[in-house]
Amino acid sequence: MIFEDIAEFAATLPRAGGLAGLDLGTKTIGVAVSDGLRQVATPLLTIKRQKFTLDAKAMLAIVDERGLAGIVLGLPRNMDGSEGPRAQSTRAFARNLTGLTDLPISYWDERLSTVAAERALLEGDTSRKRRAEVIDQVAAGYILQGALDRLRHL
């Protein structure tokens, strides 16, 4: 089931169990996971996009392996709050995913998450090559951490 409102999403979650955070790009999917108490998001890996069924299979394998309780998708809104083609693509991914899993799915506004991830990697003196390899998973970590922080204050 897909929840627009993070509070409604929270109401469907068990008391404990980690969450997955996804940063959907056109070429890659950044994946981050939280601990079981939903305190800390950790960047995990980047999946090279192929076709939906393979992308979903790879992502759901991580969810099953780690026993995660829900999924948070970064929703790429425009700076004025409107939604463009990338947001529509993310919503379509979520709709298709509901056919493969019963886990609750919610969205988190991802505006500037990649900028924040890039800044953090630059401050960490990460090489250009390494930044390119991990930027999407670090952005997924920012997305998931934002959602976790909000869930903690509900």
ABEGO torsion letter per residue (X at the ends): XBBABAAAAAAABBABEBBBBBBBBAABBBBBBBBAAGABBBBABBBBBBBAAAAAAAAAAAAAAAGBABBBBBBBBBAAGBBBAAAAAAAAAAAAAAAABABBBBBBBABGAAAAAAAAAAAAGBBAAAAAAAAAAAAAAAAAAAAAAAAAAX
